[in-house]
Amino acid sequence: MLQGASALSALLPRNKQVFYRYPGSLTTPPCSQAVVWTVFAHTAPVSPAQFRKLNDDIGAPLVDNFRNTQPLNGRTVRALFLDFDS
């Protein structure tokens, strides 16, 4: 099992320079509006075996961990394009 910063970086895509960020809510009840979501434009591969190892905070497999798309309700989605070479 990976631990620490190496574990987190292994879950992120190689290209982290293009991403979208918006204020939102939890995907499970009580769906509190207390989250700032970051969505990368590029994906990171996850094998079926890796996906099956994902568990919730009590060790149960993740199921139904989503909710329908919600209206923006005045929130702004920001696109960020970082250029580390300049």
Biopython code that builds the backbone (N, CA, C, O; Angstrom):
import numpy as np
from Bio.PDB.StructureBuilder import StructureBuilder

atoms = [
    (1, "MET", "N", (0.839, -1.182, 0.000)),
    (1, "MET", "CA", (0.000, 0.000, 0.000)),
    (1, "MET", "C", (0.885, 1.246, 0.000)),
    (1, "MET", "O", (1.845, 1.338, 0.764)),
    (2, "LEU", "N", (0.551, 2.193, -0.858)),
    (2, "LEU", "CA", (1.283, 3.456, -0.899)),
    (2, "LEU", "C", (0.875, 4.321, 0.281)),
    (2, "LEU", "O", (-0.269, 4.273, 0.735)),
    (3, "GLN", "N", (1.818, 5.111, 0.773)),
    (3, "GLN", "CA", (1.510, 5.988, 1.891)),
    (3, "GLN", "C", (2.066, 7.378, 1.634)),
    (3, "GLN", "O", (3.020, 7.545, 0.875)),
    (4, "GLY", "N", (1.465, 8.370, 2.269)),
    (4, "GLY", "CA", (1.960, 9.732, 2.211)),
    (4, "GLY", "C", (1.794, 10.385, 0.857)),
    (4, "GLY", "O", (0.874, 10.070, 0.102)),
    (5, "ALA", "N", (2.714, 11.313, 0.560)),
    (5, "ALA", "CA", (2.638, 12.091, -0.673)),
    (5, "ALA", "C", (2.734, 11.217, -1.912)),
    (5, "ALA", "O", (2.103, 11.516, -2.926)),
    (6, "SER", "N", (3.519, 10.130, -1.849)),
    (6, "SER", "CA", (3.639, 9.264, -3.021)),
    (6, "SER", "C", (2.308, 8.596, -3.341)),
    (6, "SER", "O", (2.013, 8.343, -4.509)),
    (7, "ALA", "N", (1.499, 8.306, -2.323)),
    (7, "ALA", "CA", (0.186, 7.701, -2.553)),
    (7, "ALA", "C", (-0.731, 8.681, -3.276)),
    (7, "ALA", "O", (-1.437, 8.299, -4.209)),
    (8, "LEU", "N", (-0.723, 9.928, -2.854)),
    (8, "LEU", "CA", (-1.569, 10.932, -3.483)),
    (8, "LEU", "C", (-1.130, 11.198, -4.919)),
    (8, "LEU", "O", (-1.971, 11.248, -5.816)),
    (9, "SER", "N", (0.146, 11.365, -5.150)),
    (9, "SER", "CA", (0.613, 11.673, -6.504)),
    (9, "SER", "C", (0.348, 10.514, -7.462)),
    (9, "SER", "O", (0.182, 10.736, -8.661)),
    (10, "ALA", "N", (0.306, 9.287, -6.956)),
    (10, "ALA", "CA", (0.015, 8.134, -7.812)),
    (10, "ALA", "C", (-1.430, 8.139, -8.295)),
    (10, "ALA", "O", (-1.746, 7.495, -9.295)),
    (11, "LEU", "N", (-2.304, 8.850, -7.605)),
    (11, "LEU", "CA", (-3.710, 8.911, -7.984)),
    (11, "LEU", "C", (-4.024, 10.051, -8.942)),
    (11, "LEU", "O", (-5.122, 10.110, -9.495)),
    (12, "LEU", "N", (-3.077, 10.951, -9.143)),
    (12, "LEU", "CA", (-3.305, 12.118, -9.984)),
    (12, "LEU", "C", (-2.758, 11.892, -11.387)),
    (12, "LEU", "O", (-1.827, 11.107, -11.569)),
    (13, "PRO", "N", (-3.328, 12.574, -12.384)),
    (13, "PRO", "CA", (-2.790, 12.441, -13.738)),
    (13, "PRO", "C", (-1.406, 13.075, -13.830)),
    (13, "PRO", "O", (-1.050, 13.934, -13.023)),
    (14, "ARG", "N", (-0.636, 12.645, -14.814)),
    (14, "ARG", "CA", (0.696, 13.241, -15.005)),
    (14, "ARG", "C", (0.590, 14.729, -15.295)),
    (14, "ARG", "O", (1.338, 15.531, -14.735)),
    (15, "ASN", "N", (-0.345, 15.101, -16.176)),
    (15, "ASN", "CA", (-0.536, 16.506, -16.532)),
    (15, "ASN", "C", (-1.553, 17.119, -15.573)),
    (15, "ASN", "O", (-2.756, 16.880, -15.685)),
    (16, "LYS", "N", (-1.052, 17.904, -14.639)),
    (16, "LYS", "CA", (-1.913, 18.562, -13.659)),
    (16, "LYS", "C", (-2.037, 20.054, -13.942)),
    (16, "LYS", "O", (-2.467, 20.817, -13.077)),
    (17, "GLN", "N", (-1.660, 20.475, -15.157)),
    (17, "GLN", "CA", (-1.638, 21.897, -15.474)),
    (17, "GLN", "C", (-2.971, 22.432, -15.970)),
    (17, "GLN", "O", (-3.165, 23.647, -15.999)),
    (18, "VAL", "N", (-3.893, 21.564, -16.361)),
    (18, "VAL", "CA", (-5.200, 22.012, -16.837)),
    (18, "VAL", "C", (-6.262, 21.367, -15.957)),
    (18, "VAL", "O", (-6.379, 20.143, -15.893)),
    (19, "PHE", "N", (-7.037, 22.219, -15.277)),
    (19, "PHE", "CA", (-8.079, 21.684, -14.414)),
    (19, "PHE", "C", (-9.199, 22.692, -14.242)),
    (19, "PHE", "O", (-9.061, 23.869, -14.576)),
    (20, "TYR", "N", (-10.302, 22.210, -13.719)),
    (20, "TYR", "CA", (-11.489, 23.018, -13.478)),
    (20, "TYR", "C", (-11.787, 22.951, -11.991)),
    (20, "TYR", "O", (-11.592, 21.913, -11.359)),
    (21, "ARG", "N", (-12.257, 24.052, -11.437)),
    (21, "ARG", "CA", (-12.529, 24.093, -9.998)),
    (21, "ARG", "C", (-13.853, 24.814, -9.773)),
    (21, "ARG", "O", (-14.148, 25.831, -10.402)),
    (22, "TYR", "N", (-14.643, 24.256, -8.855)),
    (22, "TYR", "CA", (-15.919, 24.891, -8.537)),
    (22, "TYR", "C", (-16.373, 24.514, -7.131)),
    (22, "TYR", "O", (-16.054, 23.429, -6.645)),
    (23, "PRO", "N", (-17.118, 25.409, -6.474)),
    (23, "PRO", "CA", (-17.688, 25.079, -5.168)),
    (23, "PRO", "C", (-18.875, 24.152, -5.372)),
    (23, "PRO", "O", (-19.674, 24.350, -6.287)),
    (24, "GLY", "N", (-18.992, 23.151, -4.531)),
    (24, "GLY", "CA", (-20.088, 22.204, -4.691)),
    (24, "GLY", "C", (-20.472, 21.571, -3.377)),
    (24, "GLY", "O", (-20.315, 22.161, -2.308)),
    (25, "SER", "N", (-20.979, 20.353, -3.477)),
    (25, "SER", "CA", (-21.472, 19.675, -2.286)),
    (25, "SER", "C", (-21.028, 18.222, -2.287)),
    (25, "SER", "O", (-20.538, 17.701, -3.289)),
    (26, "LEU", "N", (-21.209, 17.586, -1.148)),
    (26, "LEU", "CA", (-20.911, 16.164, -1.030)),
    (26, "LEU", "C", (-21.816, 15.373, -1.970)),
    (26, "LEU", "O", (-22.912, 15.823, -2.306)),
    (27, "THR", "N", (-21.358, 14.195, -2.393)),
    (27, "THR", "CA", (-22.147, 13.380, -3.315)),
    (27, "THR", "C", (-23.064, 12.402, -2.592)),
    (27, "THR", "O", (-23.852, 11.704, -3.229)),
    (28, "THR", "N", (-22.969, 12.348, -1.288)),
    (28, "THR", "CA", (-23.812, 11.458, -0.490)),
    (28, "THR", "C", (-24.489, 12.281, 0.607)),
    (28, "THR", "O", (-23.980, 13.334, 0.990)),
    (29, "PRO", "N", (-25.627, 11.813, 1.114)),
    (29, "PRO", "CA", (-26.323, 12.564, 2.165)),
    (29, "PRO", "C", (-25.398, 12.856, 3.336)),
    (29, "PRO", "O", (-24.619, 11.993, 3.740)),
    (30, "PRO", "N", (-25.476, 14.042, 3.875)),
    (30, "PRO", "CA", (-26.516, 15.051, 3.717)),
    (30, "PRO", "C", (-26.287, 16.016, 2.556)),
    (30, "PRO", "O", (-26.972, 17.036, 2.474)),
    (31, "CYS", "N", (-25.346, 15.729, 1.656)),
    (31, "CYS", "CA", (-25.075, 16.561, 0.471)),
    (31, "CYS", "C", (-24.748, 18.005, 0.847)),
    (31, "CYS", "O", (-25.162, 18.941, 0.162)),
    (32, "SER", "N", (-24.016, 18.177, 1.920)),
    (32, "SER", "CA", (-23.633, 19.506, 2.407)),
    (32, "SER", "C", (-22.818, 20.252, 1.364)),
    (32, "SER", "O", (-21.972, 19.666, 0.688)),
    (33, "GLN", "N", (-23.077, 21.551, 1.238)),
    (33, "GLN", "CA", (-22.330, 22.385, 0.302)),
    (33, "GLN", "C", (-21.058, 22.868, 0.993)),
    (33, "GLN", "O", (-20.963, 24.019, 1.418)),
    (34, "ALA", "N", (-20.089, 21.968, 1.094)),
    (34, "ALA", "CA", (-18.871, 22.266, 1.847)),
    (34, "ALA", "C", (-17.629, 21.759, 1.124)),
    (34, "ALA", "O", (-16.620, 21.462, 1.764)),
    (35, "VAL", "N", (-17.692, 21.655, -0.203)),
    (35, "VAL", "CA", (-16.604, 21.058, -0.967)),
    (35, "VAL", "C", (-16.176, 22.005, -2.078)),
    (35, "VAL", "O", (-17.017, 22.658, -2.696)),
    (36, "VAL", "N", (-14.880, 22.084, -2.332)),
    (36, "VAL", "CA", (-14.379, 22.730, -3.544)),
    (36, "VAL", "C", (-13.845, 21.600, -4.415)),
    (36, "VAL", "O", (-12.832, 20.982, -4.089)),
    (37, "TRP", "N", (-14.530, 21.335, -5.521)),
    (37, "TRP", "CA", (-14.159, 20.240, -6.410)),
    (37, "TRP", "C", (-13.077, 20.688, -7.375)),
    (37, "TRP", "O", (-13.110, 21.814, -7.871)),
    (38, "THR", "N", (-12.126, 19.820, -7.640)),
    (38, "THR", "CA", (-11.105, 20.032, -8.658)),
    (38, "THR", "C", (-11.190, 18.860, -9.618)),
    (38, "THR", "O", (-11.081, 17.704, -9.210)),
    (39, "VAL", "N", (-11.386, 19.160, -10.895)),
    (39, "VAL", "CA", (-11.511, 18.127, -11.921)),
    (39, "VAL", "C", (-10.412, 18.370, -12.946)),
    (39, "VAL", "O", (-10.374, 19.421, -13.586)),
    (40, "PHE", "N", (-9.527, 17.404, -13.098)),
    (40, "PHE", "CA", (-8.434, 17.533, -14.058)),
    (40, "PHE", "C", (-8.930, 17.241, -15.466)),
    (40, "PHE", "O", (-9.787, 16.380, -15.661)),
    (41, "ALA", "N", (-8.389, 17.961, -16.448)),
    (41, "ALA", "CA", (-8.757, 17.745, -17.845)),
    (41, "ALA", "C", (-8.218, 16.411, -18.351)),
    (41, "ALA", "O", (-8.795, 15.808, -19.257)),
    (42, "HIS", "N", (-7.121, 15.954, -17.771)),
    (42, "HIS", "CA", (-6.518, 14.679, -18.158)),
    (42, "HIS", "C", (-6.783, 13.659, -17.059)),
    (42, "HIS", "O", (-6.824, 13.997, -15.876)),
    (43, "THR", "N", (-6.959, 12.422, -17.460)),
    (43, "THR", "CA", (-7.298, 11.376, -16.495)),
    (43, "THR", "C", (-6.068, 10.584, -16.071)),
    (43, "THR", "O", (-5.011, 10.657, -16.700)),
    (44, "ALA", "N", (-6.229, 9.837, -15.003)),
    (44, "ALA", "CA", (-5.213, 8.893, -14.542)),
    (44, "ALA", "C", (-5.826, 7.499, -14.643)),
    (44, "ALA", "O", (-6.957, 7.294, -14.199)),
    (45, "PRO", "N", (-5.110, 6.546, -15.212)),
    (45, "PRO", "CA", (-5.683, 5.204, -15.354)),
    (45, "PRO", "C", (-5.840, 4.509, -14.002)),
    (45, "PRO", "O", (-5.001, 4.650, -13.112)),
    (46, "VAL", "N", (-6.925, 3.760, -13.870)),
    (46, "VAL", "CA", (-7.189, 2.948, -12.681)),
    (46, "VAL", "C", (-7.635, 1.584, -13.182)),
    (46, "VAL", "O", (-8.571, 1.480, -13.975)),
    (47, "SER", "N", (-6.972, 0.554, -12.723)),
    (47, "SER", "CA", (-7.338, -0.800, -13.149)),
    (47, "SER", "C", (-8.589, -1.260, -12.399)),
    (47, "SER", "O", (-8.902, -0.718, -11.339)),
    (48, "PRO", "N", (-9.309, -2.252, -12.933)),
    (48, "PRO", "CA", (-10.457, -2.790, -12.199)),
    (48, "PRO", "C", (-10.069, -3.280, -10.801)),
    (48, "PRO", "O", (-10.833, -3.105, -9.852)),
    (49, "ALA", "N", (-8.899, -3.886, -10.668)),
    (49, "ALA", "CA", (-8.451, -4.374, -9.354)),
    (49, "ALA", "C", (-8.240, -3.207, -8.388)),
    (49, "ALA", "O", (-8.609, -3.302, -7.217)),
    (50, "GLN", "N", (-7.650, -2.108, -8.866)),
    (50, "GLN", "CA", (-7.460, -0.936, -8.016)),
    (50, "GLN", "C", (-8.808, -0.348, -7.607)),
    (50, "GLN", "O", (-9.000, 0.041, -6.455)),
    (51, "PHE", "N", (-9.732, -0.287, -8.553)),
    (51, "PHE", "CA", (-11.044, 0.278, -8.267)),
    (51, "PHE", "C", (-11.772, -0.545, -7.206)),
    (51, "PHE", "O", (-12.423, 0.019, -6.327)),
    (52, "ARG", "N", (-11.671, -1.858, -7.280)),
    (52, "ARG", "CA", (-12.343, -2.725, -6.306)),
    (52, "ARG", "C", (-11.796, -2.534, -4.893)),
    (52, "ARG", "O", (-12.475, -2.862, -3.920)),
    (53, "LYS", "N", (-10.581, -2.009, -4.771)),
    (53, "LYS", "CA", (-9.983, -1.793, -3.447)),
    (53, "LYS", "C", (-10.475, -0.519, -2.769)),
    (53, "LYS", "O", (-10.197, -0.302, -1.589)),
    (54, "LEU", "N", (-11.203, 0.328, -3.498)),
    (54, "LEU", "CA", (-11.713, 1.563, -2.902)),
    (54, "LEU", "C", (-12.812, 1.230, -1.899)),
    (54, "LEU", "O", (-13.755, 0.503, -2.213)),
    (55, "ASN", "N", (-12.680, 1.766, -0.701)),
    (55, "ASN", "CA", (-13.654, 1.529, 0.363)),
    (55, "ASN", "C", (-14.035, 2.844, 1.015)),
    (55, "ASN", "O", (-13.330, 3.846, 0.892)),
    (56, "ASP", "N", (-15.159, 2.824, 1.710)),
    (56, "ASP", "CA", (-15.561, 4.016, 2.445)),
    (56, "ASP", "C", (-14.831, 4.062, 3.788)),
    (56, "ASP", "O", (-13.945, 3.249, 4.051)),
    (57, "ASP", "N", (-15.211, 5.013, 4.625)),
    (57, "ASP", "CA", (-14.485, 5.211, 5.884)),
    (57, "ASP", "C", (-14.690, 4.091, 6.904)),
    (57, "ASP", "O", (-13.991, 4.058, 7.917)),
    (58, "ILE", "N", (-15.629, 3.175, 6.664)),
    (58, "ILE", "CA", (-15.793, 2.041, 7.581)),
    (58, "ILE", "C", (-15.373, 0.722, 6.930)),
    (58, "ILE", "O", (-15.616, -0.354, 7.476)),
    (59, "GLY", "N", (-14.738, 0.816, 5.756)),
    (59, "GLY", "CA", (-14.200, -0.365, 5.100)),
    (59, "GLY", "C", (-15.138, -1.078, 4.148)),
    (59, "GLY", "O", (-14.774, -2.113, 3.591)),
    (60, "ALA", "N", (-16.334, -0.552, 3.948)),
    (60, "ALA", "CA", (-17.283, -1.170, 3.017)),
    (60, "ALA", "C", (-16.992, -0.692, 1.592)),
    (60, "ALA", "O", (-16.549, 0.441, 1.402)),
    (61, "PRO", "N", (-17.234, -1.539, 0.591)),
    (61, "PRO", "CA", (-17.015, -1.116, -0.800)),
    (61, "PRO", "C", (-17.858, 0.111, -1.144)),
    (61, "PRO", "O", (-18.975, 0.268, -0.652)),
    (62, "LEU", "N", (-17.307, 0.977, -1.995)),
    (62, "LEU", "CA", (-18.045, 2.162, -2.430)),
    (62, "LEU", "C", (-19.134, 1.756, -3.415)),
    (62, "LEU", "O", (-18.850, 1.166, -4.457)),
    (63, "VAL", "N", (-20.364, 2.072, -3.085)),
    (63, "VAL", "CA", (-21.495, 1.847, -3.988)),
    (63, "VAL", "C", (-22.425, 3.047, -3.884)),
    (63, "VAL", "O", (-22.547, 3.657, -2.822)),
    (64, "ASP", "N", (-23.072, 3.379, -4.978)),
    (64, "ASP", "CA", (-24.029, 4.498, -5.008)),
    (64, "ASP", "C", (-23.429, 5.784, -4.448)),
    (64, "ASP", "O", (-24.126, 6.562, -3.796)),
    (65, "ASN", "N", (-22.138, 6.011, -4.699)),
    (65, "ASN", "CA", (-21.453, 7.202, -4.205)),
    (65, "ASN", "C", (-21.524, 8.293, -5.273)),
    (65, "ASN", "O", (-20.503, 8.742, -5.796)),
    (66, "PHE", "N", (-22.729, 8.700, -5.577)),
    (66, "PHE", "CA", (-22.936, 9.723, -6.593)),
    (66, "PHE", "C", (-24.319, 10.320, -6.395)),
    (66, "PHE", "O", (-25.143, 9.788, -5.652)),
    (67, "ARG", "N", (-24.548, 11.397, -7.051)),
    (67, "ARG", "CA", (-25.895, 11.952, -7.119)),
    (67, "ARG", "C", (-26.070, 12.573, -8.486)),
    (67, "ARG", "O", (-25.092, 12.814, -9.192)),
    (68, "ASN", "N", (-27.295, 12.832, -8.860)),
    (68, "ASN", "CA", (-27.564, 13.410, -10.172)),
    (68, "ASN", "C", (-26.913, 14.776, -10.292)),
    (68, "ASN", "O", (-26.678, 15.453, -9.291)),
    (69, "THR", "N", (-26.622, 15.175, -11.522)),
    (69, "THR", "CA", (-26.068, 16.500, -11.775)),
    (69, "THR", "C", (-27.022, 17.551, -11.230)),
    (69, "THR", "O", (-28.235, 17.466, -11.416)),
    (70, "GLN", "N", (-26.457, 18.537, -10.558)),
    (70, "GLN", "CA", (-27.251, 19.588, -9.930)),
    (70, "GLN", "C", (-27.094, 20.896, -10.697)),
    (70, "GLN", "O", (-26.080, 21.098, -11.365)),
    (71, "PRO", "N", (-28.087, 21.792, -10.613)),
    (71, "PRO", "CA", (-27.947, 23.102, -11.261)),
    (71, "PRO", "C", (-26.813, 23.901, -10.621)),
    (71, "PRO", "O", (-26.465, 23.675, -9.462)),
    (72, "LEU", "N", (-26.244, 24.829, -11.376)),
    (72, "LEU", "CA", (-25.139, 25.646, -10.866)),
    (72, "LEU", "C", (-25.566, 26.558, -9.721)),
    (72, "LEU", "O", (-24.757, 26.859, -8.843)),
    (73, "ASN", "N", (-26.817, 27.000, -9.714)),
    (73, "ASN", "CA", (-27.313, 27.883, -8.643)),
    (73, "ASN", "C", (-26.390, 29.070, -8.399)),
    (73, "ASN", "O", (-26.098, 29.410, -7.252)),
    (74, "GLY", "N", (-25.936, 29.695, -9.472)),
    (74, "GLY", "CA", (-25.107, 30.888, -9.353)),
    (74, "GLY", "C", (-23.628, 30.622, -9.136)),
    (74, "GLY", "O", (-22.837, 31.563, -9.089)),
    (75, "ARG", "N", (-23.230, 29.343, -9.003)),
    (75, "ARG", "CA", (-21.810, 29.037, -8.816)),
    (75, "ARG", "C", (-21.074, 29.184, -10.137)),
    (75, "ARG", "O", (-21.676, 29.070, -11.204)),
    (76, "THR", "N", (-19.783, 29.436, -10.068)),
    (76, "THR", "CA", (-18.942, 29.606, -11.246)),
    (76, "THR", "C", (-17.946, 28.462, -11.332)),
    (76, "THR", "O", (-17.283, 28.130, -10.350)),
    (77, "VAL", "N", (-17.844, 27.858, -12.520)),
    (77, "VAL", "CA", (-16.811, 26.857, -12.775)),
    (77, "VAL", "C", (-15.642, 27.595, -13.404)),
    (77, "VAL", "O", (-15.802, 28.259, -14.428)),
    (78, "ARG", "N", (-14.471, 27.482, -12.799)),
    (78, "ARG", "CA", (-13.282, 28.183, -13.292)),
    (78, "ARG", "C", (-12.345, 27.191, -13.964)),
    (78, "ARG", "O", (-12.046, 26.128, -13.419)),
    (79, "ALA", "N", (-11.886, 27.554, -15.157)),
    (79, "ALA", "CA", (-10.895, 26.749, -15.869)),
    (79, "ALA", "C", (-9.531, 27.357, -15.606)),
    (79, "ALA", "O", (-9.352, 28.569, -15.727)),
    (80, "LEU", "N", (-8.570, 26.522, -15.246)),
    (80, "LEU", "CA", (-7.217, 26.994, -14.969)),
    (80, "LEU", "C", (-6.244, 26.279, -15.893)),
    (80, "LEU", "O", (-6.249, 25.053, -15.997)),
    (81, "PHE", "N", (-5.415, 27.058, -16.557)),
    (81, "PHE", "CA", (-4.409, 26.532, -17.475)),
    (81, "PHE", "C", (-3.068, 27.079, -17.010)),
    (81, "PHE", "O", (-2.742, 28.236, -17.275)),
    (82, "LEU", "N", (-2.304, 26.265, -16.330)),
    (82, "LEU", "CA", (-1.038, 26.708, -15.757)),
    (82, "LEU", "C", (0.100, 26.452, -16.729)),
    (82, "LEU", "O", (0.136, 25.422, -17.402)),
    (83, "ASP", "N", (1.024, 27.390, -16.796)),
    (83, "ASP", "CA", (2.204, 27.242, -17.640)),
    (83, "ASP", "C", (3.419, 27.385, -16.739)),
    (83, "ASP", "O", (3.806, 28.495, -16.375)),
    (84, "PHE", "N", (4.018, 26.254, -16.383)),
    (84, "PHE", "CA", (5.155, 26.272, -15.472)),
    (84, "PHE", "C", (6.467, 26.605, -16.168)),
    (84, "PHE", "O", (7.485, 26.796, -15.503)),
    (85, "ASP", "N", (6.460, 26.678, -17.513)),
    (85, "ASP", "CA", (7.695, 26.934, -18.251)),
    (85, "ASP", "C", (8.002, 28.415, -18.405)),
    (85, "ASP", "O", (9.117, 28.768, -18.787)),
    (86, "SER", "N", (7.045, 29.289, -18.120)),
    (86, "SER", "CA", (7.312, 30.718, -18.330)),
    (86, "SER", "C", (7.661, 31.419, -17.044)),
    (86, "SER", "O", (7.913, 32.623, -17.047)),
]
sb = StructureBuilder()
sb.init_structure("model")
sb.init_model(0)
sb.init_chain("A")
sb.init_seg("    ")
for serial, (resi, resn, name, xyz) in enumerate(atoms, 1):
    if name == "N":
        sb.init_residue(resn, " ", resi, " ")
    sb.init_atom(name, np.array(xyz, "f"), 0.0, 1.0, " ", f" {name:<3s}", serial, name[0])
structure = sb.get_structure()
